Amino acid sequence: MSENRTPLVEMRNVSISFGGIHAVDDASIDLFPGEVVALLGHNGAGKSTLIKILSGAYKRDNGDILVRGDFADINNPRDAKKYGIETIYQTLAVADNVDAAANLYLGRELRTAWGTLDDVAMEAKAREVMGRLNPNFQRFKEPVKALSGGQRQSVAIARAILFDAQILIMDEPTAALGPQETAQVGELIQQLKKDGIGIFLISHDIHDVFDLADRVFVMKNGRVVGHARTEDVTKDEVLGMIILGKCPPGAVPGPGAMQTA
């Protein structure tokens, strides 16, 4: 990405410790509009903790968060939503027993002048948002539990962007999905990119990462090993970053890169 553009999000020199253990140590990452950035690393590498700081689930000990070039004060999930940051968890957190419109407005329902639920307005808005995100989606009257995994992802993403999210955190979005549903999620992500939405992607599937992400950041032992455009590195080189902390020529080394003599 062009360095003279303002990132949607920057996390600068962020650290957090739990019981004296540095879960995240001096980590810096960024994300630009219309970009997918994958965050990779073994379990315990610090990637989920770093993203939870951005989503407001954890409060950082040190470092800065900037949103659109301005310092952001994120201490809880409500703060994150205020800055247009939404998280799509692997479990999706959808209500299985109600339809798409009810899920989109869950906890933020529209009401008529008489105080009753405005089902007509909520369904109309749901159709508008889903039509932009996934034009093939037509199952508006069915409970979400009857939908496929890819369709359920559509509902979870639509709920986020309905309320003007510009920064999405997607946690293992293709986990447990078949090839067709995985392709559908890929199409959703491409549409979000066209709309200028930035996406942080957490995934253990390196094939998905190379299919979906523009850049990768690799973490090991709480530190950023390095980052690179996916077109500048191979899958084997990224695996080397994950396993060995070795930064290849096509990547920009971070403080966690293996030091060579």
C-alpha positions in Angstrom: 0.0 0.0 0.0 1.1 3.6 -0.7 2.9 5.0 2.3 1.6 8.5 1.7 -2.0 7.5 2.4 -3.5 7.7 5.9 -4.2 4.3 7.4 -7.6 3.4 8.7 -5.9 2.0 11.7 -2.4 2.1 13.2 -1.3 0.3 16.3 2.1 1.7 17.4 4.4 -0.1 19.8 1.5 -1.7 21.7 2.3 -3.9 24.7 0.3 -5.9 27.2 1.3 -8.3 30.0 -0.6 -10.8 32.0 1.1 -11.9 35.3 4.5 -10.7 34.1 4.2 -12.5 30.7 4.5 -10.2 27.7 1.5 -11.4 25.6 2.1 -8.5 23.2 5.5 -6.8 23.1 6.1 -3.5 21.2 3.8 -4.6 18.3 3.0 -2.2 15.4 0.5 -3.0 12.6 -1.5 -0.9 10.2 -4.5 -1.2 7.8 -5.5 0.9 4.8 -9.0 1.4 3.3 -10.1 -1.4 1.0 -7.3 -3.7 2.2 -7.2 -7.1 3.9 -4.4 -7.6 6.3 -3.9 -11.1 7.7 -2.4 -11.6 11.2 -0.6 -14.9 11.5 1.2 -16.9 14.1 1.1 -20.0 16.3 -1.4 -20.2 19.2 0.0 -18.0 21.9 1.9 -15.8 19.4 0.0 -12.8 20.4 -2.2 -12.1 17.4 -5.5 -12.6 19.0 -4.5 -10.6 22.1 -3.3 -7.7 19.8 -6.6 -7.7 18.0 -8.6 -7.9 21.2 -6.9 -4.7 22.3 -8.1 -3.1 19.1 -11.7 -4.4 19.7 -11.7 -3.1 23.2 -11.8 -6.5 24.9 -8.3 -5.8 26.5 -6.8 -2.5 27.6 -3.2 -2.1 26.5 -0.4 -1.3 28.9 1.6 0.8 26.5 1.4 2.1 22.9 -1.0 4.1 20.7 -3.9 3.4 18.5 -4.7 5.8 15.7 -7.9 5.7 13.6 -7.8 7.7 10.4 -4.7 9.5 11.6 -6.2 10.6 15.0 -5.3 9.1 18.4 -8.1 6.8 19.5 -9.1 6.1 23.1 -10.3 2.5 23.1 -10.9 1.0 26.5 -13.9 -1.2 25.9 -15.9 -2.7 23.0 -18.3 0.3 23.1 -15.4 2.6 22.4 -14.3 0.4 19.5 -17.8 0.6 17.9 -17.7 4.4 18.2 -14.6 4.4 16.0 -16.3 2.1 13.4 -14.5 -1.1 14.5 -16.6 -4.3 14.6 -15.6 -7.9 15.2 -17.0 -10.9 13.4 -16.1 -13.8 15.7 -15.6 -17.4 14.6 -18.8 -18.3 16.4 -20.6 -15.5 14.6 -22.8 -14.7 17.7 -26.0 -14.8 15.6 -29.4 -15.6 17.1 -30.4 -18.9 15.4 -34.1 -18.7 16.1 -34.9 -15.4 14.3 -34.5 -14.2 10.7 -31.8 -12.0 9.1 -33.6 -8.7 9.7 -34.0 -9.5 13.4 -30.3 -10.4 13.6 -29.2 -7.2 12.0 -31.1 -5.1 14.5 -30.6 -7.4 17.5 -30.5 -5.0 20.6 -31.0 -2.0 18.3 -34.5 -2.7 17.1 -36.5 -0.1 15.2 -39.9 0.8 16.6 -43.1 2.4 15.3 -44.6 5.6 16.7 -46.8 3.3 18.8 -43.8 1.5 20.4 -44.2 -1.8 18.5 -41.4 -3.4 16.5 -41.2 -1.9 13.0 -40.7 -5.2 11.2 -41.4 -3.7 7.8 -38.7 -1.0 8.1 -36.2 -3.5 9.5 -36.8 -6.0 6.7 -36.5 -3.2 4.1 -33.2 -2.1 5.4 -32.0 -5.6 5.7 -32.8 -6.3 2.1 -31.0 -3.1 1.1 -27.8 -4.0 3.0 -27.8 -7.6 2.0 -28.5 -6.7 -1.6 -25.3 -4.6 -1.6 -23.3 -7.3 0.2 -24.7 -10.5 -1.2 -27.2 -9.9 -4.1 -28.0 -13.7 -4.3 -29.3 -13.8 -0.7 -33.1 -14.3 -0.7 -33.9 -16.2 2.5 -35.1 -13.3 4.5 -38.0 -15.0 6.2 -36.2 -18.1 7.5 -34.5 -18.4 10.8 -30.7 -18.1 10.7 -30.2 -21.7 11.8 -31.6 -22.8 8.4 -28.9 -20.9 6.5 -25.6 -22.2 5.2 -22.3 -21.2 6.8 -21.6 -18.7 4.1 -25.1 -17.2 4.4 -24.7 -16.9 8.1 -21.4 -15.0 7.6 -23.3 -12.7 5.3 -25.8 -11.9 8.1 -23.0 -11.3 10.6 -21.1 -9.0 8.3 -24.3 -7.1 7.2 -25.0 -6.5 10.9 -21.6 -4.8 11.3 -21.8 -2.6 8.2 -25.4 -1.7 8.8 -24.1 0.6 11.6 -21.3 2.1 9.5 -18.4 -0.1 10.5 -15.3 0.8 8.4 -12.9 -1.6 10.1 -13.8 -5.3 10.4 -11.9 -7.9 12.4 -12.7 -11.4 11.0 -11.7 -14.3 13.2 -11.3 -17.5 11.2 -14.1 -16.6 8.7 -13.8 -19.8 6.7 -13.3 -22.3 9.5 -15.4 -25.4 9.1 -16.8 -24.2 5.8 -16.8 -26.3 2.6 -15.1 -25.1 -0.7 -18.3 -23.5 -2.0 -19.1 -21.6 1.2 -15.4 -20.5 1.5 -15.6 -19.1 -2.0 -18.8 -17.2 -1.0 -17.0 -15.7 2.0 -14.2 -14.7 -0.4 -16.8 -12.9 -2.6 -18.2 -11.1 0.5 -14.7 -9.9 1.4 -14.0 -8.6 -2.2 -17.3 -6.6 -2.0 -16.3 -5.1 1.3 -12.9 -4.1 -0.1 -14.7 -2.3 -3.0 -16.7 -0.4 -0.4 -13.4 0.8 1.1 -13.8 -1.2 4.3 -10.5 -2.4 5.9 -10.3 -6.0 7.2 -8.0 -7.6 9.8 -8.1 -11.3 9.1 -7.1 -13.9 11.7 -6.6 -17.3 10.1 -4.6 -20.5 10.5 -5.2 -21.5 6.9 -2.3 -20.1 4.9 -4.0 -20.9 1.6 -7.0 -18.8 2.6 -4.6 -16.0 3.6 -2.9 -15.9 0.2 -6.3 -16.0 -1.5 -7.8 -13.2 0.5 -5.1 -11.0 2.0 -3.2 -8.1 0.5 -0.6 -8.1 3.2 0.5 -10.4 6.1 1.9 -9.6 9.5 3.5 -12.5 11.4 3.8 -12.6 15.2 5.9 -14.9 17.3 6.3 -14.8 21.1 4.3 -11.6 21.3 6.4 -9.7 18.8 6.0 -8.8 15.2 8.4 -10.9 13.1 7.7 -8.8 10.0 5.2 -7.9 7.3 4.9 -8.3 3.6 2.6 -8.0 0.6 1.4 -11.5 -0.3 2.7 -11.0 -3.8 6.2 -10.5 -2.5 6.6 -13.7 -0.5 5.8 -17.4 -0.9 3.8 -19.6 1.4 7.0 -21.4 2.5 8.6 -18.1 3.4 5.6 -17.1 5.5 5.7 -20.5 7.2 9.4 -19.8 7.9 8.4 -16.5 9.6 5.7 -18.3 11.7 7.9 -21.2 12.8 11.4 -19.8 12.9 10.9 -16.1 13.1 13.0 -15.7 10.0 12.2 -12.7 7.8 12.6 -13.3 4.0 14.0 -10.7 1.6 10.5 -9.7 0.4 9.3 -8.8 3.9 9.9 -5.8 6.2 11.5 -7.1 9.5 10.0 -6.3 12.8 11.4 -6.4 16.3 10.6 -10.1 16.6 12.6 -11.1 13.6 15.3 -13.7 14.1 18.7 -11.9 14.3 21.3 -13.3 11.9 25.0 -13.0 12.3 
